[in-house]
Each structure stands twice: as C-alpha cells, then as structure tokens.
Amino acid sequence: MKPVRIAENIYWVGAIDWDLRDFHGYTTERGSTYNSYLILDKEPTLIDTVKHYKFDEMLSRIKQVIEPKNIRHIVSNHVEMDHSGSIPMLLDIAEDADVVTCPQGERGLKNHFFKDIKYRVVKSGDSLDMGENKIIFQQTPMVHWPDNMVSYLENHRILFSNDSFGQHFASIERFDDEVSQDEVITQAKKYYANIVLPYSQQVSAALDVLKNLKIETICPSHGIIWRKSIGEILKEYSKWSSNEVGKKGVVVYDTMWGSTQKMALAIYEAFEDSGYKATLCNLKNWHMSDAMTEIIDAEYVAVGSPTLNRRMLPSVSGFLTYLSGLAPKNRKGIAFGSYGWGGESVKDVEDVLAKAGFQITASFKHQFVLKEEALVEMKNKLKGVIS
Ligand code: FEO
C-alpha cells in the first residue's frame, strides 16, 4: 500500500477497489480505483478522498508521506461519495483543514455530511495558493453532477479532472504508459458511455475551456493517470461528446423461442452486407452497460423483443429505460420482434426509441416462426434502408 510519486512533491494516495463489480448498475469487470492526490507544500493539500470503506487504505498511504493532521486543505472536486466519503473521517484527524469546493459542492456536502465543516468556496478562475504551488479551479457542472469542478496545478501542468477521463480500472500500475493502451481506452469508453454520455453538451463546453491550458498530466479520480496518451483521450472525448458515429449497427435483443433471435441475425447480416461493422447483443448474455459501450460510436441501434403478455420482455424494457436515460443523440433506430398473437412489443419498442430521440428507420414484426424467405425479404428490405 505504497503512495506513488506523480511529480516532485505530488503523490497518488488513493485506494484500489479490486472487488468492485457494479457501479450503480454498470458492470465494472476490472474493479476501480478512487484516486486521491496529495500536494506537499507550505499548506499541504489533498485533492479528493475515497469511498468511506477505503479510508484506512488512503490514510495509510498519506502517513507514508506526511503526518495527516498537517493537511491544511481538502479539495472536493465532486460531492459523489466515491470521492467525498472519507472527508468527515479525515477532518477528525486534520482538524485545521478547510474543504475547498464550489457553491454547489458546499450545498451538496452539507446535505450529505451533517458536520461542522470549514468551507472555502471557490468559483471558476479562483485559485488556491499553497506556497510554491497554486491550483486554479474550473467548474464543470454536470460532468457528472452539478457540483463538479476540475483543479489545475499550474506549475506542474497537471489537471486533476475528477470523473472526466476516468475509467473503472483497478491496477497496480498508475500510468497509461504502464498498461495496455487498448484496455485503458476501452475502459474510458465504457465509462463515458455509461456515466458521462448524458452530459455530452457540458463535456464539449468543458473541453473548450481546457484546450486553453497546457496539460502534461491528467489525474482523474478513477483508474489510470494519463501522461502519454493525452492527445488520444482528448480526441476520443471530443468524438464521444459530439455524438460522432461511424458505419456501425448494434443489434440488441432478447428472445423466447428463437424467432426474434433469427430476426436479429438477419439484421446483423444486413449491416455486414452493407459494409457496416455490426455487433449482436443478446441480453441473456450481454449486460446492458456493455451494449451501451458498443452504441457509443454506432449510427444504428436495432432493438428486438418478442411479445409476452402484451408487453416487451422485461430485459428489453430495462435496457430501453437505461438507454433512454443515457440519451445518445444522432442515432437511427430499428424495432423488431416476433409474436404469437397481438404483437404489441414492436410498437412499444418503436415508441420508446422515438421518444428517446431515435429516428426510426425500419420496423419488423413476424408471427410465430420465420421461414427462410421471410428472413431474406426482411434482410433485403433493411439493406435498402441502410444503403
Ligand atoms: Fe466518481 Fe460521479 O463519481
């Protein structure tokens, strides 16, 4: 449980959550980290803390660098408890410390921790002088809560970006040049698709501000620190936040007796035949958060469900609720499904997709089992729509 030196007098003192497999409904197959950063100076400052049950791990790392009671400032870039959860316990030790946060942060912290805390409230452009080092704050509301802000350490050109640029990725390594680039970008993509996507407009605004800063290191509050691939992750964020999509179709479905699955496969093949990349996500085996990661760069999303008791299957309805909340923009939708009688599910899927802003480009329903000719007809019709 060693601290990790980031730069002269700056240390990572966070915690690694190897066991985490769910983060409010998103599967975290690689676990996560809660990154806390300590700046040694005349007024020692800690940037963010860790989840409450990881307090001892963070404290043990801090103790190897400094006497924790000497911390003078705790910067809270974000109220969500994976970053603020240990503030009250740390304040019991660092009794003279104040908590540096924006006005929304102060309100949020007061509503979480009913404790007498000394706040230092800052806004965009305000700074904190610690002696040799100075932090400049920038509010980034809604990336991911109204209280989010980032902290820029001017002399070291380090951006403490909190949730932005994070990944749920537990690793003994701390830097992007020590791990697989594919894996870290994949985890950043999953994080964006499942956490940040609804706030893409605000991300674009934040990126506009950040491009005026000289950044040599990005220290997010989850996962790996960026010091090699800063250009790449900024480029990916710009793409994801502008809802830029490629020639790709994602087919998400569940099935009862195999007919909706046959339709899903026909749609998948129509994408392939039309020169599109395609992904087939059977919700019996795919978690919806992984399907969302596929959707982040897809032009088409096809959603299929058979009809059960005049409704779509609960697995599909759960997925559509999740998808609607994450609100991807500029996507085309396709609804499909088989039925025995009634066949309400397809119209229901279509309605949810349309309400979520998808442009419905095709809809297919079929009674009972599909013969080969019906599948070929469906495929050809779709190929006409796609190309
Ligand atoms: Fe990592 Fe929005 O908290």
Residues whose N, C-alpha, C, O or C-beta is under 5 A from the ligand:
A	BS01	FEO	E80 D82 H144 D163
